[in-house]
């Protein structure tokens, strides 16, 4: 894998060469028509951008040259100088020199000496006439045309490519299944080869869409500075794991969520220096943005060392809001209580500040993460701080899923939301308040036959009874926002990577299904959406 | 003579795909029909009106399959369609949808002029867009010409059902 520095350099090169080409074009236009103001403005802007980029990358010579050139273009723009005579020659010379220096960066060579150019530019600024050399001929001989090594590509095109690959993977499974059924050795060999190439293609396309998390993280130092200043807090931001790669569209979708979490952390989580010192902490608060990979997932964390979440106060508030009955609330463990924070309209902000507490709550963050098939978790220790963890898929196309059968139909459930699978005998169940409960790994879980949840009208579920359980029951335990729910299905099938196609219109309004996938057999398989299923259960529980 | 023949040919002719629903024959303009196929295996979709039979895989496209006989109550309630049915894949505005019919649909060319406007009161008053384009009489046959694009709007298919009670908004009010 390329180092970050190398990658940045390539990006700089691509942009700089593009600027150089545009500058050459605009200065020629300006020569033909010195009154061409758009061309002049464009030149000024390009020089300015090149200057900033070059200085940020440490290419001071390019930066210096661009800076001097920018000054001259600025003077021409403010009509303090005219684009005529020796000025034209020097500026053309300057752009050529900049082009050479950019190429030198690309070829890893030392930049040539530019003191002569800078001197001439300074003379122009002072109103003296520049020293002109006759270098035309040599330059002509050395002129090379170059194309950049990088291409810019619209994300739309990559999306299309990814969709096509998704279709290909479905067909690959189909071909593999068919070839095994037919059993012809030559066909099987060809199918196996096809399958390998399809895999490679899939990973190449997925790889082309990956960007470093840093491209988002690096926008945060400024955000943190501004928010901290407005909230009168002293915050030190640490960024970890900016090299972790993730699909560009996923990063796009979580941008607002991350912004929200960081603002929240500074606004509510972290204390003022005075409060911190009173609590025996350092006056400066710490905020960490970190990314790491965990198996196929990417974990993004927002960690603060602030006051933490007061579980008891959340518990009270949940009862006040009518989200849970008081006696039930008393029995919930801290994790379950904290998950109320993700309920719509549940804000702990006592007062509305400019930065946070504007009515947009964590529920919005939660919805964004759900839409990606990810998870949002919160851990907190009173007085020590709070950690929000976003568990995100690396790529949106392919997801691990558990396939199961219900009423002779295949369904899939994403592994991201699957906790475990168990098989239990009827004796392992209890009926409590019309709900089935099962004891799994020292936890009492609500269990519901998926068939009843999906098919029985809209009203509350009929009270459960043990009579309807015959023999061994296959249960998938799903986990959504710290709430576990057991779903009784007819039979487990297998675990498989699936490509989820969005539900086509007009059925796309049914949110119970995240989409469909085609199995190798050509069968259509509905993919259940665990967040929607959990909400349906909560709404219909007896 | 050749002159008049030519004139007759120039009269606008439309091609219909004619199929039977209940006891009547219905026609759709051929441009609106993508293909006709034996109904593929259908996966039932929970939480949809019962005339929405489910979704099926049509050459890699996932399409919704509906039963218009059930939708318009053209067959006694509770009676199922025959075992082998055909599906007309219709190109609606931005998606494809399948209509299940019991017999192989047939093409039919008729002059536009014989399509008569349907009487106003036949139109279903519950539906805003008038999807019956007209009625054609051909040798004693009566074919009801439908404008599928008006019939197959998402709101019409889902019967303007709101997002379903599983949505967050609904659970919020119930919780």
Interface residues (C-beta under 8 A of the other chain):
Chain A: X167 X170 X171 X322 X323 X344 X367 X409 X454 X455 X458 X501 X503 X504 X505 X506 X507 X509 X510 X511 X512 X513 X516 X518 X522 X523 X524 X525 X526 X532 X533 X535 X536 X538 X539 X540
Chain B: X41 X43 X44 X45 X46 X47 X48 X52 X55 X56 X57 X60 X61 X62 X63 X64 X94 X95 X96 X97 X152 X153 X154 X157 X158 X161 X163 X164 X165 X166 X167 X168 X170 X171 X172 X174 X175
